[in-house]
C-alpha cells in the first residue's frame, strides 16, 4: 500500500548518512516470511520489530573520557562494508528519531563535501559523512574526521520542507530577494529553525554562511519571516474558503502562487466575508460564466441573445449581458499569473514615475508651518528606480498628514502594448471571432487593465518602495546604534557629569573610575550666580582630582559649554588641565525614572540620576546604553515613519550583537547587561545572578550548566560570549584552597564536631585559561591540539611569546595547511589564533572612536566658506551625514560628497557611510545663517 511504501521510505532512506547496517540474511528472511501472510497493520508491526532488531545490531557505542562518546569500529565480518555513522545515545532508543529535515527528503542530505559540525569533538573514526545538525548539543555525536567542520555548501541540500507548502520554493525565493546564494539561504533556514542566534551564527558558523555579517543575516531572517507570513496567511485563507465552499482549483492555484501580501489580497479580496462581491461574481451568479468561457474557447457556437431575461436585472438586454461577460473576462485576465508576469516585466523596461503634489485641502486648511516642511515635494516627480529612500518616507508622511497627493504614473505605451499582447497572443480565441465578440474581448482587456491591474501595480510599486525604504532606514538606524554602543570607553578617569538646565539648575555628578558615585550637586550657572558657582565647581574638581567634564546635549547645553570653555581658556581650574566633551543624553530622563534606575540608585533624586547616566555614557557607553530601550537612544531621523515592530526587532538584535561580541565578565556584570547576551533572557540572567550570589563566583564556563534554565542549547549559544578574569579566579581559588585546608585541619582535630562541612560548587572546580578568550568550548579540543603543535602553554595566552610561536607555525605551514593538519576549517582556526594571541582584557571597542574632548568653543557667526574644521559624526541618514563641528548646529555632508576614496582604508567598514562617533575633517561649502544650515564637504576620516 502507499502507507507502507511511505513508511518504508521513511525508515530505510537511501541516504548514506542515515542508513543502518543490513541485517544478516537469516534474520532478513525470517522477517519477510513473517510479514508475508499478514494484513497491512500486522505488516507494520513486524516491520517495527525488524527495525528494532536492525538497530540492535548497529555499531556499539562505548563511553570515553570527559563525558564524550566514541563510535567503535565494526566487527571483522562487516569489514567489507563501509562503516555507517550513527546519530544516537549510548542506550539504543526504542524508536528512531527523525530530524526536522530528514525523512522522505533524506536523499537531499548527501553532500559532495564533508559537512560542517557544530558540536563537541569525540575520538576519531574513519567516516566522512557524519552529521547531527538540529539536536541539542548534548545529543550530538560527530567524528574527528571533521572536528570543526569542513566548509560545506549544503547541509541537507537546498530543498527545505516548510510547514506551509506553496507553489514556489522558499530557498529560491529567499535567494532572489536577498541576493544571497541558495546554499547559504538553505543553511540559514536550518540554523534559524534550530533557534541559533545571529551573534552565534556570525562568529561560530562562518563556513556555513559564506562569512556573511550580522546585518546580512538580519536581512535574510526578516525576509524569511515575511515569506512565512505570506505562506501562513495563504493557507489560512485556503482553509476558510474551503470551509465556505468557495474554493476552486483555479483559485487554489492562484493563492498558492502568491509571494507577497499584496498579491494575496488581490486574489482573495472578492471572496472575503462581508464583501458585497465583485462585478464578475455578480455576473457569474446570473449564469454568464459559460458564455465568457465559450467566447474564448468556442466562439462559433456562442449566442448571447439566448441569455437575455427581460425581467432579470443584469440580463434585461444585450448590453447588460455583454457587460456581464466583459466583467467575467476582465476578472480572469487580472488573476492570470502569465498575464501579471508580462505586465510586471513590461513595467521594468519602461519609465515609471512617482509624483507628489500639494493637496488642495491642505493648501486651504493646513498648518502653514507643516506645509512649508514639504516644500520640496509640492511639485515632485521621480523615476521609481532612482528615488531615494528618505524621499519615499517624506512623501508618505506628507500623504498621511493630507498635505500631499501621491500617484504612480505608468505611460500609455505600457497599456497599449499590454492590450495588444493579450488580444493577439495570450487570450487569442481558438476560433474566428465575430466583430461584436472581438469588441467585447478588447473592452474586457482594457477594463481589466484600468479597473484591476493598474491599481494592483500602483499598490505593488508603492508597497515595495515603502518596504525597501523602511528596511534601509531601519538598517541605518541599526548601524548608528552599533556605532554608539561600540564607542570606545574612557577608562581610568574620574568624571563629572553635567545635565544642563536653566531654571532648575545644572545637575552635577562625580563618579570614580569604577563607576562609583562620589558626589552629586546642583549648580545654577545661568541665573546670575555663575561666578559664585564656579568656586564650588573648582573645589569639587580639585577635591576629587577630576579633569574631565561630560556635558549632556539637551536644554542649555550650548550655554553650559560656553561657560566651561570660558573658564578653561582662563585656566581657572589650574593646576588641573580640564577638558570637556558633549554626549547625547537621549533616553537619560526616561531611564532616570525607570524601575531599574530606582533599584540601582534608590537614594538619588531622578534629576541627579540623569547626571550620573551622562557621565557613565563616556566611561562605559555599552553598559549604560543597554539600560535604555534602543528606540529612545536617538538613532536617526524618520524612525517614527517606519514599522515599529521591524524597528524594535532590529535594534534589539543589534544590542544583542554588540553585547555578545564585546563579551561580559560573568562575575561582575549587571543583570541588565547579561540579559542581552545571545541565548539569554531576563529569567536566565536572573538565575545566573542568583546562582552567583548563592554559590560565589563562577570558576569556568562548565559551571554555567549548573544554573537553572540553562540547557545544552542555551549553553551553546551563550558560552562563547562569557568571559572570566583569570587573575581574579586564581586569587579566589587560592584563598578557597587555603580555607579548605584550614577546615581540614580543624576537622581532623575534632574542632568541628561530627558534622562535615559542605563544600561549595566553586571548591571543586578548576579555572580554564581558555575561558578568557573568544574560543567556544566546542573548539577547546582543537585549541589544545594547536597549542601542542606550536609548543605553547594555555597559561601564556595573550603574551608576546604566544604570538611568536603562532607566527612561526603559520609562516611555515600557512593557515590552510595548519587547518588541514588539525582537521578543522580556516575560520575556526583563525578564531582560535585570535583568542590565543589577543592580550588579556582585549576589547574590540578599542578600534572605535573615543569622545571628542575640547577646550574651546566656536560660534556660528565665526564660520566662513572654505574653512577646514574637525568634527564628530552625530547622525547618519540616507541622504547624508550630520557632523558636530562645535558651533551649536550640526553641519550636513551630502551623501554625494562621501566617496570610498575619502574613507579610511585601515578601518574595516560595514558600509560606505559614516557612523556616529567617527571623527572627520571637513570643509565648509555653504553657511545659511537665516535657516541655520551648514553644508560641508568630507576631506578625510581621522
Beta strands, then each sheet from edge to edge (+ up, - down):
strand 1: 61-63
strand 2: 69-71
strand 3: 352-358
strand 4: 379-383
strand 5: 404-410
strand 6: 495-499
strand 7: 506-511
strand 8: 517-523
strand 9: 548-552
strand 10: 579-583
strand 11: 664-665
strand 12: 722-723
strand 13: 868-877
strand 14: 880-884
strand 15: 891-894
strand 16: 919-928
strand 17: 933-941
sheet 1: 1+ 2-
sheet 2: 4+ 3- 5+
sheet 3: 8+ 7- 6+ 9+ 10+
sheet 4: 11+ 12+
sheet 5: 13+ 14- 15+ 17+ 16- 13+
end
